[in-house]
């Protein structure tokens, strides 16, 4: 039995993307989305912050075309990073590794990023 690891989120970018290069020369770009969701019982909407990571050509695309405040639809796979903090405590973070990014802003001509 095969297990699928896929997720799609829609939200607004919280920051300009940061493009970095690994020691092996691969491009990686990171940014975050705010995602609104409603709580049970009809309370005020809540906001989650989702870290997004893209690689290769998609990282270049993100670096050149995305900036703070843009509404995006991002699809990819979830990944959990684990490490030990300076205080010796275990830390972890879940992020979405982007495979496809679509612009949803009505102010921009819709663009679609090609999968890596």
DOZAMAR-854828 format. One record per residue: residue number from 1; x, y, z of N, C-alpha, C, O in turn. Coordinates in nm, 3 decimals, m for minus. Example, Ala and Ser with C-alpha at 12.3 -4.5 7.8 and 13.67 -1.06 7.14 Angstrom:
2
     n      n.c1      n.c2      n.c3     ca.c1     ca.c2     ca.c3      c.c1      c.c2      c.c3      o.c1      o.c2      o.c3
     1     1.319    m0.569     0.780     1.230    m0.450     0.780     1.320    m0.330     0.780     1.424    m0.332     0.846
     2     1.285    m0.225     0.708     1.367    m0.106     0.714     1.290     0.003     0.787     1.341     0.114     0.804
***
This chain:
116
     n      n.c1      n.c2      n.c3     ca.c1     ca.c2     ca.c3      c.c1      c.c2      c.c3      o.c1      o.c2      o.c3
     1     0.084    m0.118     0.000     0.000     0.000     0.000     0.089     0.125     0.000     0.181     0.137     0.081
     2     0.061     0.214    m0.090     0.137     0.338    m0.102     0.069     0.450    m0.023    m0.053     0.464    m0.027
     3     0.148     0.529     0.047     0.095     0.641     0.124     0.134     0.770     0.052     0.250     0.789     0.016
     4     0.037     0.857     0.032     0.060     0.983    m0.038     0.095     1.093     0.061     0.033     1.104     0.167
     5     0.192     1.175     0.027     0.228     1.291     0.107     0.211     1.413     0.018     0.304     1.452    m0.053
     6     0.092     1.473     0.022     0.069     1.592    m0.059    m0.019     1.689     0.019    m0.105     1.650     0.098
     7     0.005     1.816    m0.008    m0.074     1.920     0.057    m0.083     2.039    m0.037     0.008     2.065    m0.116
     8    m0.193     2.112    m0.027    m0.212     2.235    m0.101    m0.264     2.339    m0.005    m0.361     2.315     0.067
     9    m0.200     2.456    m0.003    m0.243     2.564     0.085    m0.258     2.692     0.004    m0.188     2.713    m0.095
    10    m0.351     2.775     0.048    m0.375     2.905    m0.013    m0.356     3.011     0.094    m0.407     2.997     0.205
    11    m0.282     3.114     0.062    m0.262     3.220     0.159    m0.182     3.335     0.101    m0.154     3.339    m0.019
    12    m0.146     3.429     0.189    m0.071     3.547     0.151     0.072     3.536     0.204     0.094     3.491     0.316
    13     0.168     3.576     0.123     0.307     3.571     0.164     0.331     3.670     0.277     0.283     3.784     0.272
    14     0.405     3.628     0.378     0.432     3.713     0.495     0.562     3.790     0.482     0.588     3.883     0.558
    15     0.644     3.751     0.385     0.775     3.814     0.368     0.822     3.795     0.225     0.767     3.714     0.150
    16     0.924     3.870     0.187     0.988     3.847     0.058     1.067     3.717     0.067     1.124     3.687     0.172
    17     1.070     3.640    m0.041     1.146     3.514    m0.039     1.296     3.539    m0.019     1.351     3.642    m0.057
    18     1.360     3.440     0.042     1.505     3.446     0.063     1.567     3.332    m0.018     1.539     3.215     0.007
    19     1.651     3.369    m0.116     1.718     3.270    m0.201     1.858     3.244    m0.144     1.934     3.336    m0.117
    20     1.888     3.115    m0.127     2.021     3.074    m0.080     2.073     2.965    m0.172     1.999     2.910    m0.254
    21     2.201     2.936    m0.157     2.265     2.832    m0.237     2.332     2.733    m0.142     2.402     2.773    m0.049
    22     2.309     2.605    m0.166     2.371     2.502    m0.082     2.520     2.490    m0.117     2.565     2.547    m0.217
    23     2.594     2.418    m0.036     2.737     2.396    m0.063     2.760     2.324    m0.195     2.866     2.337    m0.256
    24     2.660     2.248    m0.240     2.671     2.176    m0.367     2.620     2.258    m0.485     2.617     2.209    m0.598
    25     2.581     2.384    m0.460     2.539     2.473    m0.568     2.392     2.471    m0.602     2.352     2.533    m0.700
    26     2.310     2.401    m0.525     2.167     2.398    m0.551     2.101     2.522    m0.493     2.139     2.569    m0.386
    27     2.001     2.575    m0.565     1.927     2.691    m0.518     1.810     2.646    m0.431     1.740     2.551    m0.464
    28     1.790     2.715    m0.319     1.677     2.691    m0.231     1.619     2.826    m0.191     1.692     2.918    m0.157
    29     1.487     2.837    m0.196     1.420     2.963    m0.165     1.315     2.937    m0.056     1.240     2.840    m0.063
    30     1.312     3.024     0.045     1.220     3.009     0.158     1.135     3.134     0.175     1.184     3.246     0.160
    31     1.007     3.112     0.208     0.916     3.219     0.245     0.804     3.155     0.326     0.803     3.034     0.347
    32     0.710     3.236     0.371     0.600     3.182     0.452     0.467     3.237     0.401     0.460     3.344     0.341
    33     0.361     3.160     0.426     0.225     3.201     0.394     0.143     3.211     0.522     0.162     3.132     0.615
    34     0.052     3.308     0.526    m0.050     3.309     0.631    m0.172     3.239     0.573    m0.215     3.270     0.461
    35    m0.227     3.146     0.647    m0.342     3.069     0.603    m0.453     3.087     0.706    m0.435     3.055     0.824
    36    m0.568     3.138     0.662    m0.681     3.159     0.753    m0.767     3.033     0.760    m0.787     2.965     0.660
    37    m0.816     3.003     0.879    m0.908     2.892     0.896    m1.004     2.926     1.008    m0.973     3.004     1.098
    38    m1.120     2.866     1.001    m1.224     2.894     1.100    m1.223     2.786     1.207    m1.202     2.668     1.179
    39    m1.245     2.830     1.330    m1.250     2.735     1.440    m1.391     2.678     1.451    m1.488     2.738     1.405
    40    m1.399     2.563     1.513    m1.531     2.503     1.536    m1.609     2.594     1.629    m1.552     2.657     1.718
    41    m1.738     2.601     1.610    m1.822     2.685     1.693    m1.839     2.825     1.638    m1.906     2.908     1.700
    42    m1.780     2.852     1.521    m1.803     2.980     1.455    m1.731     3.098     1.516    m1.773     3.212     1.496
    43    m1.623     3.076     1.590    m1.547     3.186     1.647    m1.473     3.265     1.541    m1.488     3.241     1.421
    44    m1.395     3.359     1.587    m1.315     3.439     1.495    m1.219     3.349     1.417    m1.170     3.249     1.469
    45    m1.193     3.385     1.291    m1.097     3.307     1.213    m0.959     3.307     1.278    m0.919     3.406     1.339
    46    m0.889     3.198     1.264    m0.753     3.185     1.316    m0.656     3.191     1.199    m0.695     3.169     1.084
    47    m0.532     3.220     1.228    m0.429     3.227     1.124    m0.316     3.132     1.160    m0.269     3.129     1.274
    48    m0.272     3.056     1.062    m0.154     2.971     1.075    m0.048     3.024     0.981    m0.078     3.081     0.876
    49     0.077     3.005     1.019     0.190     3.046     0.936     0.257     2.920     0.885     0.303     2.836     0.964
    50     0.263     2.905     0.753     0.317     2.786     0.690     0.449     2.822     0.620     0.451     2.908     0.533
    51     0.558     2.755     0.659     0.686     2.775     0.593     0.685     2.701     0.460     0.642     2.586     0.452
    52     0.732     2.769     0.355     0.739     2.712     0.221     0.885     2.708     0.178     0.960     2.803     0.201
    53     0.924     2.597     0.114     1.060     2.582     0.064     1.052     2.533    m0.080     0.978     2.439    m0.111
    54     1.129     2.596    m0.169     1.133     2.553    m0.309     1.278     2.535    m0.350     1.369     2.594    m0.292
    55     1.299     2.450    m0.451     1.434     2.412    m0.493     1.452     2.430    m0.643     1.355     2.429    m0.719
    56     1.577     2.446    m0.685     1.612     2.449    m0.827     1.550     2.564    m0.903     1.551     2.679    m0.858
    57     1.494     2.532    m1.022     1.433     2.634    m1.107     1.315     2.701    m1.038     1.291     2.821    m1.058
    58     1.240     2.626    m0.958     1.127     2.684    m0.887     1.175     2.784    m0.782     1.108     2.885    m0.758
    59     1.290     2.758    m0.720     1.347     2.853    m0.625     1.382     2.984    m0.695     1.355     3.092    m0.642
    60     1.441     2.976    m0.813     1.473     3.095    m0.891     1.345     3.172    m0.927     1.339     3.294    m0.916
    61     1.243     3.097    m0.970     1.115     3.159    m1.005     1.057     3.234    m0.885     1.012     3.348    m0.898
    62     1.059     3.172    m0.768     1.004     3.235    m0.647     1.082     3.362    m0.613     1.023     3.465    m0.582
    63     1.213     3.353    m0.619     1.297     3.466    m0.585     1.271     3.586    m0.677     1.275     3.700    m0.632
    64     1.244     3.560    m0.804     1.226     3.666    m0.902     1.084     3.719    m0.913     1.064     3.829    m0.962
    65     0.983     3.643    m0.867     0.844     3.680    m0.894     0.755     3.699    m0.772     0.645     3.752    m0.784
    66     0.800     3.655    m0.656     0.715     3.662    m0.536     0.767     3.771    m0.444     0.887     3.791    m0.431
    67     0.675     3.841    m0.380     0.711     3.937    m0.276     0.602     3.937    m0.169     0.497     3.876    m0.187
    68     0.627     4.005    m0.061     0.535     4.009     0.053     0.396     4.057     0.009     0.382     4.153    m0.067
    69     0.293     3.986     0.059     0.155     4.027     0.036     0.085     3.965    m0.084    m0.031     3.996    m0.109
    70     0.153     3.878    m0.158     0.092     3.815    m0.276     0.011     3.693    m0.232     0.054     3.616    m0.146
    71    m0.105     3.676    m0.293    m0.190     3.560    m0.266    m0.148     3.446    m0.358    m0.145     3.462    m0.480
    72    m0.115     3.331    m0.297    m0.066     3.216    m0.372    m0.142     3.089    m0.338    m0.202     3.077    m0.232
    73    m0.138     2.996    m0.431    m0.182     2.858    m0.408    m0.057     2.772    m0.427     0.001     2.769    m0.535
    74    m0.015     2.702    m0.321     0.109     2.624    m0.324     0.077     2.478    m0.299     0.007     2.443    m0.203
    75     0.128     2.392    m0.386     0.110     2.247    m0.372     0.247     2.181    m0.360     0.345     2.225    m0.421
    76     0.252     2.076    m0.280     0.378     2.004    m0.264     0.366     1.895    m0.159     0.258     1.840    m0.137
    77     0.477     1.866    m0.094     0.482     1.759     0.007     0.527     1.818     0.140     0.610     1.909     0.144
    78     0.471     1.767     0.249     0.508     1.812     0.383     0.635     1.741     0.427     0.657     1.624     0.396
    79     0.720     1.815     0.502     0.842     1.755     0.557     0.868     1.813     0.695     0.847     1.932     0.719
    80     0.912     1.728     0.785     0.945     1.773     0.921     1.096     1.773     0.938     1.162     1.672     0.916
    81     1.150     1.889     0.976     1.292     1.900     1.010     1.304     1.888     1.161     1.221     1.941     1.235
    82     1.408     1.817     1.207     1.433     1.801     1.351     1.577     1.838     1.379     1.666     1.806     1.301
    83     1.600     1.907     1.492     1.734     1.945     1.533     1.736     1.970     1.683     1.632     1.976     1.748
    84     1.855     1.984     1.736     1.871     2.013     1.878     1.908     2.161     1.891     2.003     2.207     1.828
    85     1.834     2.234     1.973     1.860     2.376     1.994     1.983     2.399     2.079     2.039     2.306     2.138
    86     2.026     2.524     2.085     2.144     2.559     2.165     2.125     2.525     2.313     2.222     2.505     2.386
    87     1.998     2.520     2.356     1.968     2.487     2.495     1.963     2.336     2.520     1.936     2.291     2.631
    88     1.989     2.258     2.414     1.991     2.113     2.427     1.855     2.048     2.408     1.845     1.925     2.410
    89     1.750     2.127     2.390     1.616     2.072     2.371     1.591     2.038     2.224     1.641     2.105     2.133
    90     1.512     1.933     2.204     1.475     1.893     2.068     1.378     1.994     2.009     1.287     2.041     2.078
    91     1.398     2.027     1.885     1.312     2.120     1.812     1.266     2.052     1.684     1.331     1.959     1.635
    92     1.154     2.100     1.631     1.109     2.051     1.501     1.023     2.158     1.434     0.968     2.247     1.498
    93     1.014     2.144     1.303     0.935     2.237     1.223     0.881     2.159     1.104     0.953     2.081     1.042
    94     0.755     2.181     1.072     0.695     2.120     0.955     0.684     2.228     0.848     0.640     2.339     0.874
    95     0.726     2.192     0.725     0.719     2.288     0.614     0.668     2.218     0.489     0.669     2.096     0.479
    96     0.625     2.299     0.395     0.573     2.249     0.268     0.682     2.266     0.163     0.727     2.378     0.138
    97     0.725     2.156     0.103     0.823     2.160    m0.006     0.744     2.178    m0.135     0.677     2.086    m0.182
    98     0.752     2.298    m0.193     0.669     2.335    m0.307     0.708     2.259    m0.433     0.826     2.242    m0.464
    99     0.608     2.215    m0.505     0.625     2.154    m0.637     0.555     2.238    m0.744     0.593     2.234    m0.861
   100     0.452     2.314    m0.703     0.375     2.397    m0.795     0.326     2.520    m0.720     0.278     2.510    m0.608
   101     0.339     2.636    m0.783     0.295     2.761    m0.721     0.213     2.838    m0.824     0.254     2.855    m0.938
   102     0.096     2.884    m0.781     0.008     2.962    m0.868    m0.027     3.095    m0.801    m0.055     3.101    m0.682
   103    m0.023     3.201    m0.882    m0.061     3.334    m0.833    m0.212     3.347    m0.838    m0.275     3.313    m0.938
   104    m0.271     3.397    m0.730    m0.416     3.415    m0.723    m0.456     3.561    m0.714    m0.576     3.591    m0.714
   105    m0.361     3.653    m0.706    m0.394     3.795    m0.699    m0.467     3.838    m0.825    m0.423     3.807    m0.936
   106    m0.577     3.909    m0.808    m0.649     3.959    m0.924    m0.576     4.077    m0.988    m0.604     4.112    m1.103
   107    m0.483     4.139    m0.914    m0.408     4.253    m0.967    m0.300     4.210    m1.065    m0.253     4.292    m1.145
   108    m0.261     4.085    m1.060    m0.154     4.037    m1.148    m0.211     3.942    m1.251    m0.311     3.873    m1.228
   109    m0.146     3.940    m1.364    m0.179     3.839    m1.463    m0.141     3.704    m1.401    m0.031     3.688    m1.349
   110    m0.233     3.607    m1.407    m0.205     3.479    m1.342    m0.085     3.411    m1.406    m0.077     3.398    m1.528
   111     0.006     3.368    m1.321     0.125     3.296    m1.365     0.124     3.160    m1.297     0.072     3.145    m1.187
   112     0.180     3.065    m1.361     0.196     2.934    m1.299     0.342     2.894    m1.307     0.405     2.908    m1.412
   113     0.393     2.845    m1.197     0.532     2.799    m1.196     0.534     2.654    m1.243     0.451     2.573    m1.203
   114     0.630     2.624    m1.326     0.643     2.487    m1.374     0.699     2.400    m1.265     0.787     2.443    m1.190
   115     0.650     2.276    m1.254     0.708     2.185    m1.155     0.854     2.162    m1.184     0.898     2.171    m1.299
   116     0.931     2.133    m1.079     1.075     2.109    m1.092     1.100     1.978    m1.159     1.215     1.940    m1.179
***
